[in-house]
């Protein structure tokens, strides 16, 4: 089949790092297209309402664009507007709500196969993050409609029994918000305590709310099954049925390994299932295919964030420009 259109590079993933890669490539005179199966900065769209970033604005900036905000640490809504403005300011070519299915062809002559057509490209950059594939519980009942792996806001849960599963930042913040909004919250934790990795201003707040009884917490607890009105758990004191009108399983996320396989990217045999890439150039085992951002860490999703992953963009753009030579800038 004949490709719909041809570019020097196709970036898969329209998150902050993907946008950073695209604008760095475009600034070097190369043509580039950004493809995403969802919205612009789709992961941020899925974040909780008014979520506060842990980083200050300058650490989230891409392309030299200042990040204006009235907050010391920007909110989700600030970031959504900022990255939209950057994409518009650079006039980036975006193909949103278009899922990538496969990568065909040979180095220098690839074709990205999507749900809407084919895109020819010399180079591919994979910046797909990790927020789309939750770490599932693997227990009976997890398909029930009152369980979600994504938390948005607490306001619909006033006076309701809400179970939050997890012990890290997302679970801690959700439990606190829900309790303050009038939900009756039970926090289920597999370990013996709230994770030490929870941010230093959140952890004491959560521990104090547990100590005063505002949030019930069960530690060293495993999930046996999800029922229509309860979560069946096994605690050190034996089995319990925890009442639950709503369940939030905030157990973390992982890269889309099925997509990586479809793109021909191998993974190492380490515990993190790290996608294979050269850590200096970010080129994968498939020549001319690069990766950037959080996806580089595999299951170790805390290795790369926007703050450090955005710097992959300049490194990759320089790699793409070098083999094309000066003639690539004359169009």
Secondary structure in CASP SS format (residue, H / E / C, confidence):
PFRMAT SS
TARGET T0000
AUTHOR 0000-0000-0000
METHOD secondary structure of the structure
MODEL  1
X C 1.00
X C 1.00
X C 1.00
X C 1.00
X E 1.00
X E 1.00
X E 1.00
X E 1.00
X E 1.00
X E 1.00
X E 1.00
X E 1.00
X C 1.00
X C 1.00
X C 1.00
X H 1.00
X H 1.00
X H 1.00
X H 1.00
X H 1.00
X H 1.00
X H 1.00
X H 1.00
X H 1.00
X H 1.00
X H 1.00
X H 1.00
X C 1.00
X C 1.00
X C 1.00
X C 1.00
X E 1.00
X E 1.00
X E 1.00
X E 1.00
X C 1.00
X C 1.00
X C 1.00
X C 1.00
X C 1.00
X C 1.00
X H 1.00
X H 1.00
X H 1.00
X H 1.00
X H 1.00
X C 1.00
X C 1.00
X C 1.00
X C 1.00
X C 1.00
X E 1.00
X C 1.00
X C 1.00
X C 1.00
X C 1.00
X H 1.00
X H 1.00
X H 1.00
X C 1.00
X C 1.00
X C 1.00
X C 1.00
X C 1.00
X C 1.00
X C 1.00
X C 1.00
X C 1.00
X C 1.00
X C 1.00
X C 1.00
X C 1.00
X C 1.00
X C 1.00
X E 1.00
X H 1.00
X H 1.00
X H 1.00
X H 1.00
X H 1.00
X H 1.00
X H 1.00
X H 1.00
X H 1.00
X H 1.00
X H 1.00
X H 1.00
X H 1.00
X H 1.00
X C 1.00
X C 1.00
X C 1.00
X E 1.00
X E 1.00
X E 1.00
X C 1.00
X C 1.00
X C 1.00
X C 1.00
X E 1.00
X E 1.00
X E 1.00
X E 1.00
X E 1.00
X E 1.00
X E 1.00
X C 1.00
X C 1.00
X E 1.00
X E 1.00
X E 1.00
X E 1.00
X E 1.00
X E 1.00
X C 1.00
X C 1.00
X E 1.00
X E 1.00
X E 1.00
X E 1.00
X E 1.00
X E 1.00
X E 1.00
X E 1.00
X E 1.00
X E 1.00
X C 1.00
X C 1.00
X C 1.00
X C 1.00
X C 1.00
X C 1.00
X E 1.00
X E 1.00
X C 1.00
X C 1.00
X C 1.00
X C 1.00
X C 1.00
X E 1.00
X C 1.00
X C 1.00
X C 1.00
X C 1.00
X C 1.00
X C 1.00
X E 1.00
X E 1.00
X C 1.00
X C 1.00
X C 1.00
X C 1.00
X C 1.00
X C 1.00
X H 1.00
X H 1.00
X H 1.00
X C 1.00
X C 1.00
X C 1.00
X E 1.00
X E 1.00
X E 1.00
X E 1.00
X E 1.00
X C 1.00
X C 1.00
X C 1.00
X H 1.00
X H 1.00
X H 1.00
X H 1.00
X H 1.00
X H 1.00
X H 1.00
X H 1.00
X H 1.00
X H 1.00
X H 1.00
X H 1.00
X C 1.00
X C 1.00
X C 1.00
X E 1.00
X E 1.00
X E 1.00
X E 1.00
X E 1.00
X C 1.00
X C 1.00
X C 1.00
X C 1.00
X C 1.00
X C 1.00
X C 1.00
X C 1.00
X C 1.00
X C 1.00
X C 1.00
X H 1.00
X H 1.00
X H 1.00
X H 1.00
X H 1.00
X H 1.00
X H 1.00
X H 1.00
X H 1.00
X H 1.00
X H 1.00
X H 1.00
X C 1.00
X C 1.00
X C 1.00
X E 1.00
X E 1.00
X E 1.00
X E 1.00
X C 1.00
X C 1.00
X C 1.00
X E 1.00
X E 1.00
X E 1.00
X E 1.00
X E 1.00
X C 1.00
X C 1.00
X C 1.00
X E 1.00
X E 1.00
X E 1.00
X E 1.00
X E 1.00
X E 1.00
X C 1.00
X C 1.00
X E 1.00
X E 1.00
X E 1.00
X E 1.00
X E 1.00
X E 1.00
X C 1.00
X C 1.00
X E 1.00
X E 1.00
X E 1.00
X E 1.00
X C 1.00
X C 1.00
X C 1.00
X E 1.00
X E 1.00
X C 1.00
X C 1.00
X H 1.00
X H 1.00
X H 1.00
X H 1.00
X H 1.00
X H 1.00
X C 1.00
X C 1.00
X C 1.00
X C 1.00
X E 1.00
X C 1.00
X C 1.00
X C 1.00
X C 1.00
X C 1.00
X C 1.00
X C 1.00
X E 1.00
X C 1.00
X E 1.00
X C 1.00
X C 1.00
X C 1.00
X C 1.00
X C 1.00
X E 1.00
X E 1.00
X C 1.00
X C 1.00
X C 1.00
X C 1.00
X E 1.00
X E 1.00
X E 1.00
X C 1.00
X H 1.00
X H 1.00
X H 1.00
X H 1.00
X H 1.00
X C 1.00
X C 1.00
X C 1.00
X C 1.00
X C 1.00
X C 1.00
X C 1.00
X C 1.00
X H 1.00
X H 1.00
X H 1.00
X H 1.00
X C 1.00
X C 1.00
X H 1.00
X H 1.00
X H 1.00
X H 1.00
X H 1.00
X H 1.00
X H 1.00
X H 1.00
X H 1.00
X H 1.00
X H 1.00
X H 1.00
X H 1.00
X C 1.00
X H 1.00
X H 1.00
X H 1.00
X H 1.00
X C 1.00
X C 1.00
END
